[in-house]
Structures are given as C-alpha cells and as structure tokens.
Amino acid sequence: MGDVDPKIDRRLRRVRHIVLVLSGKGGVGKSSVAAQLALSLSYASASDEGGERRLRVGLLDADLTGPSMPRMLGLDGAAVHQSTDGWVPVYTDASQCLAVMSVGFLLRSKNDSVVWRGPKKQGMLRQFLGDVRWGDLDYLIIDTPPGTTDEHISLMEVLHGYGPVAILVTTPQAVALADNVRSLDFTRKVGLPVVGLIENMSGYVCPHCAECTNVWGRGGGESLAEQQHVPFLGRVPIDPALVRLLDDAREEAEHTATPNALSYVTIQRYRASATFAHFQPIAEAVRQYTRA
C-alpha cells in the first residue's frame, strides 16, 4: 500500500503500538474517547529494566478540519516549537508522559477554519507522523475524522506496516450503529484489526443523585458488537460533571503558577471524576489486546 517514507519510518519504529479511534458518524464523542483513552494509558504503569514507570503516550489529532484536542486537554493557546530534530509536541505536564499534536496548535486563532483539499490534508498527516519528535512511545493514539475519508486511506497507506489497531465508538441510536457497520467494513477491507467497540453517551448521569437515565436507549453498541463478532469494551455515560470540570478548571488555572496550568488542573480534576473510572477497564482491554 505504498513505499516506506524514511522520515516516518524513523519515528514509527520507536512507537510500540498504534491505536486509531474511529467512528462512522460525527457527534458520538470520538475525540473525547480518544483523549480519555490517552490520559488513562498515560497514567498506567509498565515495568522495564529501570523498574516501574508511567507509560509514554502520544495523541495525534488527525481530525484536521475539526481539531478539538487543545480545548479538551486544557491546552488552548499552547504552541508547537521547532527543534533540530523536528516539531516538539505539546506536553500535558512536566512528566512528558502524554505528548499531543494537533493542527489547532498551528492556527493563528482557535476560531480559524481549515479549508484544505485532500492532497494538503494528506501532506499534513505525513508531516505529523514524520516531522514531529514523538520519541519513544508505548502508544500513539490517533483521533480520526468521522466516516471513512481520504484521511483514513492516507493513514492506512502510511501505517499498514507498523501494526495499527482500531477502536470503534458509537452511541446507542440506530443511525450511529448503522454508520459503524460501514466503519467495520472499512477495517476489514484494509486489514485493520479491531480491539473492540465502545458505546459512548450511554445514558445521562444526574449531577444530583447520580442516577443514570437511558435517554437514547441502551445496549445497541453491545448488540452491534455481538452481531459483528467484535469485542464490546463497555459503556460510557454522559457525565455533566465532566463539562463543569473543564469550565471550573479554567477559573482555577488563572490563579495557578504551574506551567501549562490549565492542562494540569484539568487533568487532575479529570482523574478524580467518575468518568475516569469508566475508562480504566477500557484502557486495560487495549493493553491486553496489544500484548497478545
């Protein structure tokens, strides 16, 4: 599916596992899932010759026309810097266990639109993979655009020799489930193994009593996974506390002297949230699959 690019090969040879987060439909919270998976993995530990250490994770925002990672991770206003070894990604904290790259870091304003044709998008994705100083990573999580687009084909042309796997995200509604059948068909046509499927927005958690109401139904994702013979990774409900967490973090960050203060406060609050707990078994399932 294409020649090996020496620049990309030099970077990806230092990445142990590549996980693409896919969805056949927009608006299902795919980017949120990608961000939370990256955060969960970056706080997991691994053993090596030096003892226990946190996993090193990269998060690539490949949704070029709708970059949302800077906002989600409290990195609005952060900038990418050039080094002698390429672009330096933005790190969420001083530990440098989670490196983030997004076209949102390259725009003059967060409100600027990205109006690019296919070839320019493909060129930018190759730059993100070949020109970013990712370093040694345990996982590179790639948040892809919704559907099956030129970006997906371009990514698979570049990544097919590096053993990528996929996670699918759906919501319980029938239209989202139908669109994800097409995404599954895409993974089979390009030979992309599927770790499993996540049912996102699976109910609404009341901020007062913590009761979960199944606003859009429940169980559609699990049923689809069973029909398509892929593992079901779990349900993640809508948690209003997570939205408040992001807004409150902005106010607190204004009075914090820590570098990347907004990101630091956001992530500390996120780790204490109920949503973080939902992702622990999902992150562990990804680790178990990639160990196999």
Kinemage of the C-alpha trace (Angstrom):
@kinemage 1
@onewidth
@group {chain A} dominant
@subgroup {mainchain}
@vectorlist {calphas} color= white
{ca met a 1} P 0.000 0.000 0.000
{ca gly a 2} L 2.806 2.434 -0.754
{ca asp a 3} L 6.524 2.941 -0.308
{ca val a 4} L 8.122 3.387 3.103
{ca asp a 5} L 8.882 7.013 3.939
{ca pro a 6} L 12.296 7.099 5.692
{ca lys a 7} L 11.302 10.089 7.866
{ca ile a 8} L 8.107 8.417 9.028
{ca asp a 9} L 9.837 5.072 9.483
{ca arg a 10} L 12.435 6.674 11.753
{ca arg a 11} L 9.657 7.970 14.026
{ca leu a 12} L 7.293 4.997 13.997
{ca arg a 13} L 9.991 2.422 14.664
{ca arg a 14} L 10.109 3.960 18.159
{ca val a 15} L 6.350 3.500 18.705
{ca arg a 16} L 5.319 0.163 20.169
{ca his a 17} L 1.568 0.317 19.481
{ca ile a 18} L -0.654 2.491 17.269
{ca val a 19} L -4.383 2.782 18.011
{ca leu a 20} L -6.803 4.533 15.644
{ca val a 21} L -10.076 5.758 17.148
{ca leu a 22} L -12.809 5.522 14.514
{ca ser a 23} L -16.497 6.255 14.142
{ca gly a 24} L -18.763 6.098 11.136
{ca lys a 25} L -20.712 9.105 12.400
{ca gly a 26} L -19.790 12.512 13.799
{ca gly a 27} L -21.052 13.745 17.139
{ca val a 28} L -20.627 10.473 19.017
{ca gly a 29} L -17.818 11.719 21.260
{ca lys a 30} L -14.998 10.031 19.385
{ca ser a 31} L -12.475 12.752 20.228
{ca ser a 32} L -13.495 12.632 23.882
{ca val a 33} L -12.921 8.880 23.888
{ca ala a 34} L -9.510 9.305 22.224
{ca ala a 35} L -8.472 11.936 24.787
{ca gln a 36} L -9.658 9.897 27.756
{ca leu a 37} L -8.021 6.742 26.459
{ca ala a 38} L -4.731 8.597 26.032
{ca leu a 39} L -4.978 10.051 29.539
{ca ser a 40} L -5.846 6.687 31.065
{ca leu a 41} L -2.942 4.955 29.350
{ca ser a 42} L -0.516 7.740 30.272
{ca tyr a 43} L -1.291 7.164 33.949
{ca ala a 44} L -0.859 3.385 33.708
{ca ser a 45} L 2.469 1.860 34.663
{ca ala a 46} L 4.858 -0.535 32.994
{ca ser a 47} L 7.941 -2.432 34.126
{ca asp a 48} L 11.296 -2.160 32.406
{ca glu a 49} L 14.940 -2.517 33.357
{ca gly a 50} L 14.768 0.647 35.453
{ca gly a 51} L 11.714 -0.535 37.433
{ca glu a 52} L 8.172 0.810 37.311
{ca arg a 53} L 7.406 3.812 35.105
{ca arg a 54} L 4.391 5.524 33.590
{ca leu a 55} L 3.510 4.629 30.012
{ca arg a 56} L 4.607 7.131 27.373
{ca val a 57} L 1.692 8.082 25.117
{ca gly a 58} L 1.301 10.247 22.025
{ca leu a 59} L -2.059 11.702 20.974
{ca leu a 60} L -2.384 12.809 17.351
{ca asp a 61} L -5.427 14.873 16.414
{ca ala a 62} L -5.928 13.774 12.811
{ca asp a 63} L -9.320 15.475 12.526
{ca leu a 64} L -7.779 18.390 10.620
{ca thr a 65} L -10.980 20.355 9.953
{ca gly a 66} L -12.331 19.927 13.481
{ca pro a 67} L -9.348 19.900 15.864
{ca ser a 68} L -10.637 19.616 19.422
{ca met a 69} L -7.751 18.219 21.470
{ca pro a 70} L -6.322 21.604 22.576
{ca arg a 71} L -9.655 22.525 24.159
{ca met a 72} L -10.348 19.090 25.648
{ca leu a 73} L -6.975 18.817 27.346
{ca gly a 74} L -6.759 22.384 28.581
{ca leu a 75} L -4.031 23.257 26.076
{ca asp a 76} L -5.678 26.227 24.346
{ca gly a 77} L -3.021 28.761 23.445
{ca ala a 78} L -0.145 26.272 23.543
{ca ala a 79} L 2.306 26.418 20.642
{ca val a 80} L 4.395 23.865 18.803
{ca his a 81} L 8.100 24.667 18.666
{ca gln a 82} L 10.701 23.719 16.096
{ca ser a 83} L 13.866 21.881 17.161
{ca thr a 84} L 16.860 20.474 15.316
{ca asp a 85} L 15.009 17.142 15.315
{ca gly a 86} L 11.615 18.395 14.150
{ca trp a 87} L 8.462 19.772 15.734
{ca val a 88} L 8.230 19.397 19.507
{ca pro a 89} L 4.726 18.240 20.519
{ca val a 90} L 2.847 19.871 23.372
{ca tyr a 91} L 3.093 18.005 26.684
{ca thr a 92} L 0.263 17.988 29.198
{ca asp a 93} L 2.553 18.159 32.236
{ca ala a 94} L 6.180 18.167 33.347
{ca ser a 95} L 6.417 14.360 33.300
{ca gln a 96} L 6.118 14.448 29.473
{ca cys a 97} L 4.196 11.157 29.562
{ca leu a 98} L 1.493 12.498 27.227
{ca ala a 99} L 2.555 14.308 24.053
{ca val a 100} L -0.142 15.982 21.943
{ca met a 101} L -0.085 17.190 18.341
{ca ser a 102} L -2.951 18.996 16.629
{ca val a 103} L -3.376 21.408 13.758
{ca gly a 104} L -5.122 23.543 16.377
{ca phe a 105} L -1.685 24.432 17.755
{ca leu a 106} L -0.669 25.831 14.354
{ca leu a 107} L -3.635 28.141 13.760
{ca arg a 108} L -3.371 31.869 14.471
{ca ser a 109} L -6.753 31.761 16.199
{ca lys a 110} L -8.738 28.853 17.593
{ca asn a 111} L -11.674 30.164 15.531
{ca asp a 112} L -9.803 29.878 12.209
{ca ser a 113} L -11.286 27.334 9.805
{ca val a 114} L -9.186 24.768 7.957
{ca val a 115} L -10.259 24.739 4.298
{ca trp a 116} L -7.924 22.275 2.616
{ca arg a 117} L -8.264 19.886 -0.265
{ca gly a 118} L -7.352 16.213 0.063
{ca pro a 119} L -3.671 16.437 -1.020
{ca lys a 120} L -2.884 19.152 1.547
{ca lys a 121} L -4.578 17.134 4.300
{ca gln a 122} L -2.572 14.075 3.321
{ca gly a 123} L 0.624 16.107 3.355
{ca met a 124} L -0.103 17.456 6.842
{ca leu a 125} L -0.803 13.980 8.223
{ca arg a 126} L 2.511 12.747 6.836
{ca gln a 127} L 4.231 15.727 8.461
{ca phe a 128} L 2.601 14.932 11.798
{ca leu a 129} L 3.917 11.385 11.595
{ca gly a 130} L 7.343 12.129 10.131
{ca asp a 131} L 8.305 15.591 11.368
{ca val a 132} L 7.079 15.502 14.990
{ca arg a 133} L 9.614 14.494 17.615
{ca trp a 134} L 7.463 11.825 19.239
{ca gly a 135} L 10.376 9.975 20.821
{ca asp a 136} L 9.910 6.526 22.368
{ca leu a 137} L 6.195 5.824 22.821
{ca asp a 138} L 4.306 2.887 24.263
{ca tyr a 139} L 1.142 4.045 22.472
{ca leu a 140} L 0.279 6.501 19.730
{ca ile a 141} L -3.465 7.237 19.824
{ca ile a 142} L -4.814 8.753 16.608
{ca asp a 143} L -8.141 10.570 16.692
{ca thr a 144} L -9.525 10.320 13.147
{ca pro a 145} L -12.316 12.266 11.410
{ca pro a 146} L -15.786 10.701 11.298
{ca gly a 147} L -16.637 8.370 8.435
{ca thr a 148} L -14.185 6.783 6.028
{ca thr a 149} L -12.392 9.639 4.283
{ca asp a 150} L -9.210 10.384 2.361
{ca glu a 151} L -7.514 10.872 5.718
{ca his a 152} L -8.266 7.280 6.735
{ca ile a 153} L -6.934 5.895 3.471
{ca ser a 154} L -3.807 8.048 3.724
{ca leu a 155} L -3.195 6.938 7.299
{ca met a 156} L -3.537 3.271 6.397
{ca glu a 157} L -1.171 3.669 3.442
{ca val a 158} L 1.452 5.005 5.850
{ca leu a 159} L 0.728 2.864 8.917
{ca his a 160} L -0.041 -0.568 7.476
{ca gly a 161} L 3.485 -1.862 8.102
{ca tyr a 162} L 3.520 -0.803 11.771
{ca gly a 163} L 0.698 -2.974 13.102
{ca pro a 164} L -2.048 -0.419 13.827
{ca val a 165} L -5.282 -1.489 15.525
{ca ala a 166} L -8.638 0.281 15.834
{ca ile a 167} L -11.275 1.133 18.426
{ca leu a 168} L -14.784 1.997 17.234
{ca val a 169} L -17.045 4.489 19.015
{ca thr a 170} L -20.826 4.545 18.685
{ca thr a 171} L -23.871 5.830 20.529
{ca pro a 172} L -26.990 3.735 21.175
{ca gln a 173} L -29.030 5.336 18.357
{ca ala a 174} L -29.789 3.275 15.272
{ca val a 175} L -28.236 5.770 12.821
{ca ala a 176} L -24.896 5.715 14.650
{ca leu a 177} L -24.964 1.921 14.781
{ca ala a 178} L -25.650 1.687 11.035
{ca asp a 179} L -22.776 4.056 10.242
{ca asn a 180} L -20.417 1.972 12.342
{ca val a 181} L -21.255 -1.123 10.330
{ca arg a 182} L -19.677 0.725 7.405
{ca ser a 183} L -16.654 1.579 9.551
{ca leu a 184} L -16.278 -2.092 10.408
{ca asp a 185} L -16.472 -2.914 6.712
{ca phe a 186} L -13.655 -0.402 6.120
{ca thr a 187} L -11.441 -2.025 8.766
{ca arg a 188} L -11.924 -5.415 7.139
{ca lys a 189} L -11.190 -4.150 3.642
{ca val a 190} L -7.906 -2.528 4.723
{ca gly a 191} L -6.921 -5.313 7.118
{ca leu a 192} L -7.122 -3.184 10.278
{ca pro a 193} L -7.662 -5.327 13.416
{ca val a 194} L -10.390 -4.083 15.785
{ca val a 195} L -9.718 -4.077 19.532
{ca gly a 196} L -13.397 -3.551 20.211
{ca leu a 197} L -16.348 -1.182 20.281
{ca ile a 198} L -17.327 1.432 22.897
{ca glu a 199} L -20.908 2.624 23.440
{ca asn a 200} L -20.491 6.293 24.315
{ca met a 201} L -23.207 8.635 25.660
{ca ser a 202} L -24.881 5.552 27.093
{ca gly a 203} L -27.332 7.302 29.360
{ca tyr a 204} L -27.241 10.539 31.329
{ca val a 205} L -25.881 10.695 34.871
{ca cys a 206} L -27.874 13.071 37.075
{ca pro a 207} L -25.470 15.511 38.759
{ca his a 208} L -27.622 15.497 41.924
{ca cys a 209} L -28.492 11.850 42.576
{ca ala a 210} L -26.031 10.062 40.220
{ca glu a 211} L -28.887 8.057 38.685
{ca cys a 212} L -28.263 7.094 35.044
{ca thr a 213} L -31.190 7.646 32.646
{ca asn a 214} L -31.071 5.902 29.260
{ca val a 215} L -32.114 8.928 27.188
{ca trp a 216} L -31.192 7.362 23.813
{ca gly a 217} L -31.677 3.732 24.701
{ca arg a 218} L -29.135 1.228 25.891
{ca gly a 219} L -27.429 -1.883 24.616
{ca gly a 220} L -27.265 -1.035 20.902
{ca gly a 221} L -23.470 -0.954 20.916
{ca glu a 222} L -23.204 -4.293 22.682
{ca ser a 223} L -25.711 -5.824 20.277
{ca leu a 224} L -23.770 -4.471 17.271
{ca ala a 225} L -20.504 -5.839 18.649
{ca glu a 226} L -22.097 -9.251 19.096
{ca gln a 227} L -23.569 -9.231 15.583
{ca gln a 228} L -20.281 -8.182 14.010
{ca his a 229} L -18.164 -10.522 16.169
{ca val a 230} L -16.012 -7.826 17.750
{ca pro a 231} L -15.348 -7.381 21.484
{ca phe a 232} L -17.575 -4.975 23.412
{ca leu a 233} L -15.355 -2.715 25.553
{ca gly a 234} L -18.039 -1.062 27.654
{ca arg a 235} L -20.490 1.814 28.069
{ca val a 236} L -19.596 5.399 28.945
{ca pro a 237} L -22.482 7.624 30.109
{ca ile a 238} L -22.770 11.382 29.685
{ca asp a 239} L -21.476 12.993 32.860
{ca pro a 240} L -22.396 16.710 33.287
{ca ala a 241} L -19.725 16.905 35.990
{ca leu a 242} L -17.102 16.440 33.277
{ca val a 243} L -18.325 19.585 31.474
{ca arg a 244} L -18.278 21.571 34.716
{ca leu a 245} L -14.841 20.183 35.454
{ca leu a 246} L -13.419 21.764 32.289
{ca asp a 247} L -15.063 25.141 32.902
{ca asp a 248} L -14.067 25.253 36.580
{ca ala a 249} L -10.505 24.284 35.681
{ca arg a 250} L -10.192 27.430 33.571
{ca glu a 251} L -11.060 29.631 36.513
{ca glu a 252} L -8.660 27.813 38.843
{ca ala a 253} L -5.837 27.854 36.288
{ca glu a 254} L -5.883 31.669 36.223
{ca his a 255} L -4.566 31.616 39.795
{ca thr a 256} L -2.031 28.782 39.313
{ca ala a 257} L 1.636 29.423 38.542
{ca thr a 258} L 2.276 25.870 37.249
{ca pro a 259} L 3.497 25.630 33.612
{ca asn a 260} L 0.579 24.514 31.407
{ca ala a 261} L -1.598 25.401 34.407
{ca leu a 262} L -4.900 24.843 32.612
{ca ser a 263} L -3.887 21.397 31.409
{ca tyr a 264} L -2.539 20.484 34.856
{ca val a 265} L -5.754 21.473 36.643
{ca thr a 266} L -7.982 19.863 34.002
{ca ile a 267} L -6.200 16.518 34.183
{ca gln a 268} L -6.028 16.443 37.984
{ca arg a 269} L -9.772 17.048 38.164
{ca tyr a 270} L -10.469 14.542 35.400
{ca arg a 271} L -8.572 11.793 37.232
{ca ala a 272} L -10.822 12.346 40.244
{ca ser a 273} L -14.015 12.125 38.165
{ca ala a 274} L -16.358 9.165 37.760
{ca thr a 275} L -15.702 9.206 34.012
{ca phe a 276} L -12.025 8.389 34.558
{ca ala a 277} L -13.085 5.215 36.374
{ca his a 278} L -15.128 4.098 33.346
{ca phe a 279} L -12.007 4.175 31.205
{ca gln a 280} L -9.809 2.037 33.414
{ca pro a 281} L -11.191 -1.312 32.144
{ca ile a 282} L -11.211 0.036 28.572
{ca ala a 283} L -7.551 1.066 28.806
{ca glu a 284} L -6.709 -2.309 30.335
{ca ala a 285} L -8.520 -4.108 27.490
{ca val a 286} L -6.385 -2.171 24.982
{ca arg a 287} L -3.229 -3.143 26.854
{ca gln a 288} L -4.244 -6.801 26.987
{ca tyr a 289} L -5.060 -6.835 23.267
{ca thr a 290} L -1.768 -5.253 22.244
{ca arg a 291} L 0.200 -7.622 24.487
{ca ala a 292} L -1.254 -10.629 22.651
